[in-house]
């Protein structure tokens, strides 16, 4: 099953607004794609910023055998445009495959 990992830096001064935008984004994506599981992980930096990582996986009937497909990945990228003004530097997207069945 294919899962997505998206990471970027968020400055402390915009973190609250970024978290609100990300929460809304994840709510809308989960409503649109049954079985979509979203998570946010953070790692504090010493520089007044943090690295945020979003994870995306599918469970249930929506997942089939492929996991996150191009259609869902495109929807995530479109929704992520709302975060653009909060991100400090590039937004990195990585895909990993798992043999695990959900």
Backbone as a printed PyTorch tensor [residue, N CA C, xyz], in Angstrom:
tensor([[[  0.8430,  -1.1760,   0.0000],
         [  0.0000,   0.0000,   0.0000],
         [  0.8890,   1.2400,   0.0000]],

        [[  0.5450,   2.1730,  -0.8360],
         [  1.3370,   3.3930,  -0.9740],
         [  0.8630,   4.4390,   0.0360]],

        [[  1.8200,   5.0070,   0.7780],
         [  1.5310,   6.0630,   1.7470],
         [  2.3570,   7.2910,   1.3960]],

        [[  1.8540,   8.4660,   1.7620],
         [  2.5720,   9.7160,   1.5070],
         [  3.0940,  10.3010,   2.8000]],

        [[  4.2810,  10.9110,   2.6940],
         [  4.9190,  11.6360,   3.7930],
         [  5.3230,  12.9970,   3.2330]],

        [[  4.8120,  14.0470,   3.8360],
         [  5.0470,  15.4120,   3.3560],
         [  5.6630,  16.1940,   4.5060]],

        [[  6.8100,  16.8250,   4.2550],
         [  7.4500,  17.5630,   5.3400],
         [  7.9360,  18.9280,   4.8690]],

        [[  7.9850,  19.8500,   5.8350],
         [  8.3520,  21.2420,   5.5800],
         [  8.5860,  21.9230,   6.9100]],

        [[  9.0960,  23.1450,   6.8580],
         [  9.3600,  23.9230,   8.0800],
         [  8.2880,  24.9950,   8.2580]],

        [[  7.8880,  25.1740,   9.5090],
         [  6.9290,  26.2120,   9.8930],
         [  7.5750,  27.0640,  10.9840]],

        [[  7.6010,  28.3670,  10.7680],
         [  8.1350,  29.2850,  11.7910],
         [  7.1620,  29.3730,  12.9640]],

        [[  7.7050,  29.5850,  14.1400],
         [  6.8890,  29.6760,  15.3510],
         [  5.8390,  30.7800,  15.2670]],

        [[  6.1630,  31.8980,  14.6200],
         [  5.2410,  33.0340,  14.6030],
         [  3.9870,  32.7920,  13.7650]],

        [[  3.9680,  31.7520,  12.9350],
         [  2.7770,  31.4530,  12.1320],
         [  2.1970,  30.0720,  12.4430]],

        [[  2.7550,  29.4060,  13.4520],
         [  2.3820,  28.0180,  13.7340],
         [  0.8990,  27.8470,  14.0700]],

        [[  0.3270,  28.7430,  14.8410],
         [ -1.0870,  28.6080,  15.2150],
         [ -1.9890,  28.7010,  13.9910]],

        [[ -1.7390,  29.6790,  13.1490],
         [ -2.5580,  29.8230,  11.9260],
         [ -2.3190,  28.6640,  10.9630]],

        [[ -1.0840,  28.2010,  10.8880],
         [ -0.7850,  27.0590,  10.0260],
         [ -1.5090,  25.8100,  10.5110]],

        [[ -1.5210,  25.5970,  11.8180],
         [ -2.2120,  24.4300,  12.3850],
         [ -3.7100,  24.4850,  12.0890]],

        [[ -4.3190,  25.6580,  12.1980],
         [ -5.7400,  25.8050,  11.8760],
         [ -6.0060,  25.4720,  10.4110]],

        [[ -5.1600,  25.9820,   9.5160],
         [ -5.3290,  25.7040,   8.0820],
         [ -5.1430,  24.2180,   7.7890]],

        [[ -4.1680,  23.6040,   8.4350],
         [ -3.9080,  22.1840,   8.2160],
         [ -5.0420,  21.3230,   8.7670]],

        [[ -5.5810,  21.6910,   9.9110],
         [ -6.7070,  20.9540,  10.4850],
         [ -7.9100,  20.9890,   9.5360]],

        [[ -8.1990,  22.1580,   8.9860],
         [ -9.2940,  22.2910,   8.0200],
         [ -9.0290,  21.4520,   6.7830]],

        [[ -7.7990,  21.5290,   6.2770],
         [ -7.4130,  20.7660,   5.0910],
         [ -7.6210,  19.2730,   5.3140]],

        [[ -7.1560,  18.7580,   6.4450],
         [ -7.2960,  17.3280,   6.7260],
         [ -8.7580,  16.9360,   6.8900]],

        [[ -9.5430,  17.7630,   7.5290],
         [-10.9760,  17.4820,   7.6770],
         [-11.6360,  17.3480,   6.3020]],

        [[-11.3480,  18.2820,   5.4060],
         [-11.9540,  18.2550,   4.0700],
         [-11.4860,  17.0480,   3.2600]],

        [[-10.2240,  16.6980,   3.3640],
         [ -9.7140,  15.5380,   2.6390],
         [-10.3290,  14.2400,   3.1660]],

        [[-10.4410,  14.1110,   4.4870],
         [-11.0520,  12.8960,   5.0520],
         [-12.5250,  12.7890,   4.6730]],

        [[-13.2010,  13.9240,   4.5570],
         [-14.6070,  13.9080,   4.1410],
         [-14.7420,  13.4790,   2.6840]],

        [[-13.7760,  13.8310,   1.8680],
         [-13.8320,  13.5260,   0.4350],
         [-13.3990,  12.1000,   0.1150]],

        [[-12.5270,  11.5200,   0.9450],
         [-11.9680,  10.1970,   0.6590],
         [-12.1570,   9.2800,   1.8580]],

        [[-13.1560,   8.4260,   1.7490],
         [-13.4700,   7.4910,   2.8150],
         [-12.2530,   6.6240,   3.1270]],

        [[-11.9400,   6.4910,   4.3980],
         [-10.8290,   5.6570,   4.8160],
         [ -9.4820,   6.3620,   4.8480]],

        [[ -9.4540,   7.6560,   4.4820],
         [ -8.1940,   8.3850,   4.5130],
         [ -7.8040,   8.6810,   5.9600]],

        [[ -6.5840,   8.3480,   6.2990],
         [ -6.0410,   8.5920,   7.6350],
         [ -4.9520,   9.6490,   7.4960]],

        [[ -5.0910,  10.7410,   8.2400],
         [ -4.1090,  11.8240,   8.2080],
         [ -3.5120,  11.9830,   9.5910]],

        [[ -2.2250,  12.3270,   9.6060],
         [ -1.5530,  12.6090,  10.8740],
         [ -0.5950,  13.7660,  10.6590]],

        [[ -0.2430,  14.4370,  11.7560],
         [  0.7750,  15.4780,  11.7350],
         [  1.7690,  15.1910,  12.8500]],

        [[  3.0260,  15.1610,  12.4890],
         [  4.1080,  14.9850,  13.4510],
         [  4.9490,  16.2530,  13.4240]],

        [[  5.5090,  16.6290,  14.5500],
         [  6.3460,  17.8310,  14.5880],
         [  7.6620,  17.5380,  15.2860]],

        [[  8.6820,  18.2450,  14.8510],
         [  9.9970,  18.1600,  15.4770],
         [ 10.5010,  19.5890,  15.6780]],

        [[ 10.7210,  19.9520,  16.9260],
         [ 11.1920,  21.3000,  17.2570],
         [ 12.6150,  21.5000,  16.7830]],

        [[ 12.8720,  22.6560,  16.2260],
         [ 14.2260,  23.0620,  15.8550],
         [ 14.6780,  24.1390,  16.8220]],

        [[ 15.9380,  24.3690,  16.8790],
         [ 16.4960,  25.4000,  17.7610],
         [ 16.3850,  26.7990,  17.1510]],

        [[ 15.8900,  26.8970,  15.9540],
         [ 15.9600,  28.1450,  15.1900],
         [ 14.6700,  28.9600,  15.1970]],

        [[ 13.7410,  28.6680,  16.0890],
         [ 12.4640,  29.3820,  16.0860],
         [ 11.4940,  28.8440,  15.0550]],

        [[ 11.6900,  27.5840,  14.6850],
         [ 10.8260,  26.9320,  13.7080],
         [ 10.6870,  25.4630,  14.0970]],

        [[  9.8480,  24.7680,  13.3700],
         [  9.6720,  23.3320,  13.5760],
         [  9.5180,  22.6730,  12.2180]],

        [[  9.9060,  21.4130,  12.1550],
         [  9.6360,  20.6180,  10.9650],
         [  8.3200,  19.8970,  11.2120]],

        [[  7.4140,  20.0420,  10.2710],
         [  6.1310,  19.3470,  10.3410],
         [  6.1240,  18.2480,   9.2950]],

        [[  5.5620,  17.0980,   9.6540],
         [  5.3890,  16.0170,   8.6960],
         [  3.9360,  15.5670,   8.7140]],

        [[  3.3380,  15.6060,   7.5470],
         [  1.9860,  15.0730,   7.3710],
         [  2.1240,  13.6620,   6.8260]],

        [[  1.3010,  12.7420,   7.3090],
         [  1.2730,  11.3910,   6.7540],
         [ -0.1310,  11.1010,   6.2560]],

        [[ -0.1920,  10.3600,   5.1680],
         [ -1.4630,  10.0050,   4.5410],
         [ -1.4650,   8.5260,   4.2010]],

        [[ -2.5180,   7.8270,   4.6340],
         [ -2.6880,   6.4110,   4.3340],
         [ -4.1790,   6.1550,   4.1380]],

        [[ -4.4940,   5.0480,   3.5110],
         [ -5.8890,   4.6560,   3.3170],
         [ -6.1680,   3.3450,   4.0290]],

        [[ -7.3610,   3.2440,   4.5780],
         [ -7.8300,   1.9980,   5.1630],
         [ -9.1740,   1.6760,   4.5510]],

        [[ -9.6110,   0.4620,   4.6790],
         [-10.9490,   0.0930,   4.2390],
         [-11.0740,  -0.0410,   2.7320]],

        [[-12.3030,   0.0140,   2.2370],
         [-12.6080,  -0.2750,   0.8370],
         [-12.0290,   0.7390,  -0.1330]],

        [[-11.8320,   1.9850,   0.2960],
         [-11.2890,   3.0190,  -0.5990],
         [ -9.8470,   2.7010,  -0.9870]],

        [[ -9.1450,   1.9500,  -0.1520],
         [ -7.7180,   1.7330,  -0.3710],
         [ -7.4120,   0.7580,  -1.4910]],

        [[ -8.3060,  -0.2210,  -1.7420],
         [ -7.9770,  -1.2290,  -2.7280],
         [ -6.6330,  -1.8410,  -2.3830]],

        [[ -5.7950,  -2.0480,  -3.3650],
         [ -4.4700,  -2.5800,  -3.0790],
         [ -3.3790,  -1.5360,  -3.2700]],

        [[ -3.7260,  -0.3760,  -3.8110],
         [ -2.7110,   0.6100,  -4.1730],
         [ -2.4170,   1.6130,  -3.0650]],

        [[ -3.3560,   1.9010,  -2.2060],
         [ -3.1620,   2.9440,  -1.2030],
         [ -3.4000,   4.3150,  -1.8010]],

        [[ -2.5520,   5.2940,  -1.4650],
         [ -2.7150,   6.6610,  -1.9590],
         [ -2.3500,   6.6830,  -3.4420]],

        [[ -3.3360,   6.9270,  -4.2870],
         [ -3.0950,   6.9510,  -5.7250],
         [ -2.8910,   8.3890,  -6.2150]],

        [[ -2.6720,   8.5460,  -7.5060],
         [ -2.3960,   9.8630,  -8.0920],
         [ -3.5650,  10.8280,  -7.8840]],

        [[ -4.7800,  10.3300,  -7.9270],
         [ -5.9680,  11.1790,  -7.7410],
         [ -5.9790,  11.8020,  -6.3480]],

        [[ -5.7110,  11.0180,  -5.3320],
         [ -5.7000,  11.5320,  -3.9580],
         [ -4.4730,  12.4060,  -3.7300]],

        [[ -3.3400,  12.0020,  -4.2710],
         [ -2.1310,  12.8180,  -4.1260],
         [ -2.3340,  14.2020,  -4.7480]],

        [[ -2.9890,  14.2610,  -5.9040],
         [ -3.2950,  15.5570,  -6.5380],
         [ -4.2170,  16.3930,  -5.6680]],

        [[ -5.2160,  15.7610,  -5.0560],
         [ -6.1370,  16.4900,  -4.1770],
         [ -5.3950,  17.0510,  -2.9610]],

        [[ -4.4690,  16.2820,  -2.4170],
         [ -3.6720,  16.7540,  -1.2790],
         [ -2.8430,  17.9640,  -1.6980]],

        [[ -2.2040,  17.8830,  -2.8490],
         [ -1.3740,  18.9970,  -3.3370],
         [ -2.2060,  20.2590,  -3.5550]],

        [[ -3.3920,  20.1070,  -4.1050],
         [ -4.2620,  21.2800,  -4.3290],
         [ -4.6830,  21.9010,  -3.0080]],

        [[ -5.0700,  21.0720,  -2.0600],
         [ -5.4740,  21.5810,  -0.7510],
         [ -4.3010,  22.2460,  -0.0290]],

        [[ -3.0950,  21.7350,  -0.2570],
         [ -1.9070,  22.2560,   0.4310],
         [ -1.5530,  23.6740,  -0.0050]],

        [[ -2.1180,  24.1500,  -1.0870],
         [ -1.8340,  25.5280,  -1.5050],
         [ -2.2560,  26.5230,  -0.4220]],

        [[ -3.2150,  26.1470,   0.4100],
         [ -3.6540,  27.0180,   1.5110],
         [ -2.5650,  27.1810,   2.5740]],

        [[ -1.5840,  26.2920,   2.5760],
         [ -0.5030,  26.3550,   3.5570],
         [  0.7050,  27.1330,   3.0470]],

        [[  0.7190,  27.4560,   1.7710],
         [  1.8900,  28.0410,   1.1360],
         [  2.4810,  29.2390,   1.8450]],

        [[  1.6520,  30.1300,   2.3330],
         [  2.1700,  31.3370,   2.9690],
         [  2.7720,  31.0640,   4.3520]],

        [[  2.5310,  29.8840,   4.9110],
         [  3.0500,  29.5380,   6.2310],
         [  4.3600,  28.7540,   6.1690]],

        [[  4.6260,  28.1360,   5.0330],
         [  5.7780,  27.2400,   4.9010],
         [  7.0410,  28.0390,   4.6280]],

        [[  8.0860,  27.7190,   5.3780],
         [  9.3900,  28.3700,   5.2510],
         [ 10.3110,  27.4350,   4.4730]],

        [[ 10.4500,  27.6700,   3.1810],
         [ 11.2740,  26.8070,   2.3390],
         [ 10.4220,  25.8570,   1.5220]],

        [[ 11.0350,  24.7970,   0.9980],
         [ 10.2950,  23.8760,   0.1320],
         [  9.3980,  22.9140,   0.9100]],

        [[  8.4010,  22.4130,   0.2240],
         [  7.5020,  21.3720,   0.7270],
         [  7.9220,  20.0860,   0.0340]],

        [[  8.3330,  19.0940,   0.8060],
         [  8.8470,  17.8320,   0.2530],
         [  7.7730,  16.7550,   0.3360]],

        [[  7.5870,  16.0130,  -0.7450],
         [  6.6190,  14.9140,  -0.7760],
         [  7.3620,  13.6310,  -1.1030]],

        [[  7.1750,  12.6380,  -0.2590],
         [  7.7950,  11.3260,  -0.4500],
         [  6.6990,  10.2740,  -0.3940]],

        [[  6.8220,   9.2520,  -1.2210],
         [  5.8760,   8.1320,  -1.2100],
         [  6.6340,   6.8530,  -0.8480]],

        [[  6.0270,   6.0590,   0.0080],
         [  6.6120,   4.7860,   0.4070],
         [  5.5490,   3.6950,   0.2460]],

        [[  6.0100,   2.5230,  -0.1110],
         [  5.1170,   1.3740,  -0.2480],
         [  5.2910,   0.4390,   0.9270]],

        [[  4.1900,  -0.1560,   1.3380],
         [  4.1890,  -1.1150,   2.4310],
         [  3.5160,  -2.3860,   1.9420]],

        [[  3.9920,  -3.5190,   2.3790],
         [  3.3410,  -4.7970,   2.0650],
         [  2.1830,  -5.0590,   3.0100]],

        [[  2.0730,  -4.2250,   4.0240],
         [  1.0580,  -4.3970,   5.0640],
         [ -0.3420,  -4.1870,   4.5020]],

        [[ -1.2510,  -5.0850,   4.8450],
         [ -2.6600,  -4.9500,   4.4780],
         [ -3.3930,  -4.3070,   5.6410]],

        [[ -4.2050,  -3.3220,   5.3670],
         [ -4.9440,  -2.6310,   6.4280],
         [ -6.3410,  -3.1500,   6.4980]]])
